[in-house]
Amino acid sequence: MNVYETKTMAELLSGNPYPGRGIVLGVTPDGKKAMAAYFIMGRSVNSRNRVFVEEPDGIRTEAFDPSKMVDPSLIIYHPVREVGQGLIVTNGDQTDTIWEYLAKGESWEAALRTRKFEHDGPNWTPRISGLQAMDGSYKMSILKSADPEGSACARYFYEYPATPGLGHFLHTYVTDGNPVIPTFQGEPERVVIPNDIDEFTRELWENLNPDNKISLFVRCTDLKTRKCQQRILNKHV
């Protein structure tokens, strides 16, 4: 068993009908840029009725057709927000919790200890979060139910150095399931990060399940100049 095996995002996404929501953070092979990506998928009409919209400090989700919106509580939020020279990426409104704690000088771990998995039993969707620093290093976290009843929260924190060509992929579910969708297991997966943002965007979008994919955000940041390129793809346009 090679514990340092690194796969492409195409290998990890292709054939998987429902990894749910996913965060990818890493550094390009030339070591000069940080790459960040976030995607959402959905099975219900309410969940699929979304698009990513650009904000001054990141992005937010928005109803594509407001007349079809049923419950916005778990699907409308700011997944990506800048904080200082860093970038927060999450699958829920814990983005704002992390931003508020960091803005007042407290840690992201302290912020996430005030939160737990989503209240959508029996799935108890995990809250996944990432924090990318100005030197390309990054942290990731998953908060998930410790039991089938959702009575307790298990919190996992990971910290990675900036390693050229390497990234990590964290997603909410292993794959699709019925009646319960299986929660992500183990450490964030090691993945290949390319140099080109458009190559990476295509790789992600083309390998997400076409029936369940909704939106994709990708940002590439020059670690020296802090100049950013970003891409947003929405199934609904």
C-alpha positions as CSV (number, residue, x, y, z in Angstrom):
1,M,0.0,0.0,0.0
2,N,1.4,3.4,-1.0
3,V,0.2,5.9,1.5
4,Y,1.7,8.7,-0.6
5,E,-0.2,7.8,-3.8
6,T,-1.5,10.9,-5.6
7,K,-4.4,10.7,-8.0
8,T,-5.8,13.2,-10.5
9,M,-9.2,14.8,-9.9
10,A,-10.4,13.0,-13.0
11,E,-9.6,9.6,-11.4
12,L,-11.4,10.5,-8.2
13,L,-14.5,12.1,-9.7
14,S,-15.1,10.0,-12.8
15,G,-17.7,7.3,-12.1
16,N,-18.6,8.7,-8.7
17,P,-22.3,9.8,-9.0
18,Y,-22.4,11.8,-5.8
19,P,-19.3,13.0,-3.8
20,G,-21.6,15.9,-2.7
21,R,-19.8,19.1,-2.1
22,G,-16.0,19.3,-2.4
23,I,-13.0,21.4,-1.6
24,V,-9.6,21.2,-3.3
25,L,-6.6,23.2,-2.1
26,G,-3.0,22.9,-3.2
27,V,0.0,24.5,-5.0
28,T,0.9,24.4,-8.7
29,P,3.9,22.3,-9.9
30,D,6.0,25.4,-10.4
31,G,5.5,26.3,-6.8
32,K,4.4,29.8,-7.7
33,K,0.6,29.7,-7.4
34,A,-2.0,28.5,-4.9
35,M,-5.0,26.7,-6.4
36,A,-8.4,26.5,-4.7
37,A,-11.6,24.9,-5.9
38,Y,-15.1,24.4,-4.6
39,F,-18.0,22.5,-6.2
40,I,-21.6,21.7,-5.2
41,M,-23.9,18.9,-6.4
42,G,-27.5,18.2,-5.6
43,R,-30.2,15.5,-5.9
44,S,-33.4,17.5,-4.8
45,V,-35.1,20.2,-6.9
46,N,-34.4,22.7,-4.1
47,S,-30.7,21.8,-4.0
48,R,-30.3,21.9,-7.7
49,N,-31.9,25.3,-8.0
50,R,-28.7,27.2,-7.4
51,V,-25.9,29.2,-9.0
52,F,-22.6,30.7,-7.8
53,V,-22.5,34.5,-7.9
54,E,-19.4,36.6,-7.6
55,E,-19.0,38.8,-4.5
56,P,-16.2,41.4,-3.9
57,D,-14.5,39.1,-1.4
58,G,-15.5,35.7,-2.9
59,I,-18.7,34.1,-4.0
60,R,-22.1,33.2,-2.7
61,T,-24.9,30.8,-3.7
62,E,-28.1,32.1,-5.1
63,A,-31.4,30.6,-6.2
64,F,-31.5,30.3,-10.0
65,D,-35.3,30.5,-9.9
66,P,-36.4,32.2,-6.6
67,S,-40.0,30.9,-7.1
68,K,-38.8,27.3,-6.6
69,M,-36.8,28.0,-3.4
70,V,-38.2,26.0,-0.6
71,D,-35.8,26.0,2.3
72,P,-32.7,28.3,2.0
73,S,-31.2,27.4,5.4
74,L,-28.6,24.9,4.2
75,I,-28.1,25.9,0.6
76,I,-27.7,29.7,0.5
77,Y,-24.4,30.9,2.0
78,H,-21.0,32.4,1.2
79,P,-18.7,29.4,0.3
80,V,-15.7,31.5,-0.4
81,R,-14.5,34.6,1.5
82,E,-11.1,36.4,1.6
83,V,-9.7,37.1,5.0
84,G,-6.6,39.2,5.2
85,Q,-4.2,37.6,2.7
86,G,-5.9,34.2,3.1
87,L,-8.9,32.4,1.6
88,I,-11.7,30.6,3.4
89,V,-13.6,27.9,1.5
90,T,-16.5,25.9,3.1
91,N,-19.7,24.2,2.3
92,G,-21.9,26.3,4.6
93,D,-22.4,29.4,6.7
94,Q,-19.4,28.4,8.9
95,T,-17.5,30.5,6.3
96,D,-18.8,33.5,8.2
97,T,-18.1,32.0,11.6
98,I,-14.4,31.4,10.6
99,W,-14.2,34.9,9.1
100,E,-15.5,36.5,12.3
101,Y,-13.1,34.6,14.5
102,L,-10.0,35.2,12.3
103,A,-10.9,38.9,12.1
104,K,-10.7,39.3,15.9
105,G,-7.4,37.3,16.1
106,E,-8.8,34.0,17.2
107,S,-8.1,30.6,15.5
108,W,-10.1,28.8,12.9
109,E,-10.1,25.7,15.2
110,A,-11.9,27.8,17.9
111,A,-14.4,29.0,15.3
112,L,-15.2,25.4,14.1
113,R,-15.5,24.1,17.7
114,T,-18.6,26.3,17.9
115,R,-20.2,24.5,14.9
116,K,-21.3,21.0,14.1
117,F,-22.6,18.9,11.1
118,E,-25.8,19.9,9.3
119,H,-29.2,19.2,10.9
120,D,-30.4,17.0,8.0
121,G,-30.7,13.6,9.5
122,P,-30.4,10.8,8.8
123,N,-27.5,12.0,6.5
124,W,-26.1,14.5,9.0
125,T,-24.1,16.1,6.2
126,P,-20.6,17.0,7.3
127,R,-19.4,20.6,7.4
128,I,-16.1,20.7,5.4
129,S,-13.8,23.7,5.5
130,G,-10.5,24.9,4.1
131,L,-8.2,27.8,4.9
132,Q,-5.5,28.8,2.4
133,A,-2.7,31.0,3.6
134,M,-0.7,33.6,1.7
135,D,2.4,31.2,1.4
136,G,0.3,28.4,-0.2
137,S,0.0,26.3,2.9
138,Y,-3.5,25.3,3.9
139,K,-5.7,23.8,6.6
140,M,-8.7,21.5,6.2
141,S,-11.4,20.3,8.5
142,I,-14.4,18.1,8.6
143,L,-17.1,18.1,11.3
144,K,-19.3,15.0,11.2
145,S,-21.7,13.0,13.3
146,A,-20.1,10.6,15.8
147,D,-23.1,8.2,15.6
148,P,-26.2,7.4,13.5
149,E,-28.5,9.4,15.7
150,G,-26.6,12.7,15.3
151,S,-26.2,13.0,19.1
152,A,-22.5,14.1,19.1
153,C,-20.0,15.8,16.8
154,A,-16.5,14.5,15.8
155,R,-14.1,17.2,14.7
156,Y,-11.1,16.6,12.5
157,F,-8.4,19.1,11.6
158,Y,-5.6,18.8,9.1
159,E,-2.6,21.1,8.2
160,Y,-0.5,20.9,5.1
161,P,2.6,22.6,3.8
162,A,2.9,24.2,0.4
163,T,4.2,21.3,-1.8
164,P,4.6,22.0,-5.5
165,G,2.1,19.9,-7.6
166,L,0.3,18.5,-4.6
167,G,-3.2,19.3,-3.3
168,H,-5.8,17.7,-1.1
169,F,-9.5,16.9,-1.8
170,L,-12.1,16.8,0.9
171,H,-15.8,16.1,0.1
172,T,-19.0,15.5,2.1
173,Y,-19.9,12.0,0.9
174,V,-18.2,8.8,-0.2
175,T,-20.7,8.4,-3.0
176,D,-24.5,8.2,-3.5
177,G,-26.6,6.1,-1.2
178,N,-30.2,5.2,-0.3
179,P,-31.7,5.8,2.2
180,V,-28.6,7.2,3.8
181,I,-25.7,8.8,1.9
182,P,-22.4,7.6,3.3
183,T,-20.3,10.3,5.0
184,F,-16.7,10.9,3.8
185,Q,-14.2,8.7,5.6
186,G,-10.5,9.1,6.3
187,E,-8.0,11.9,5.6
188,P,-8.4,14.4,2.7
189,E,-7.3,12.7,-0.5
190,R,-3.9,13.5,-2.1
191,V,-4.4,15.0,-5.6
192,V,-2.4,16.3,-8.6
193,I,-2.6,20.1,-9.1
194,P,-1.7,21.4,-12.6
195,N,-0.2,24.8,-13.5
196,D,-3.1,26.0,-15.6
197,I,-6.4,27.2,-14.1
198,D,-8.4,26.4,-17.2
199,E,-7.0,22.9,-17.4
200,F,-7.9,22.3,-13.8
201,T,-11.4,23.8,-14.3
202,R,-12.1,21.6,-17.3
203,E,-10.8,18.5,-15.4
204,L,-13.2,19.1,-12.5
205,W,-16.3,20.2,-14.5
206,E,-16.0,17.4,-17.1
207,N,-15.6,14.7,-14.5
208,L,-18.4,15.7,-12.1
209,N,-21.6,13.6,-12.7
210,P,-23.6,15.5,-15.3
211,D,-26.9,14.8,-13.7
212,N,-25.9,16.0,-10.2
213,K,-23.3,18.7,-10.7
214,I,-24.5,22.3,-10.1
215,S,-21.7,24.8,-9.8
216,L,-17.9,25.1,-9.7
217,F,-15.5,27.8,-8.5
218,V,-11.8,27.8,-9.1
219,R,-9.2,30.4,-8.1
220,C,-5.5,30.6,-8.8
221,T,-3.4,33.0,-6.8
222,D,0.1,34.1,-7.6
223,L,2.0,33.7,-4.3
224,K,4.3,36.6,-5.0
225,T,2.1,39.3,-6.6
226,R,-1.2,38.1,-5.0
227,K,-2.9,38.5,-8.4
228,C,-5.8,36.1,-8.9
229,Q,-7.5,34.4,-11.7
230,Q,-10.8,32.8,-11.1
231,R,-13.5,30.8,-13.0
232,I,-17.2,30.2,-12.1
233,L,-19.2,27.6,-14.0
234,N,-22.9,27.1,-13.4
235,K,-25.1,24.3,-14.8
236,H,-28.0,26.9,-14.9
237,V,-27.0,29.8,-17.1
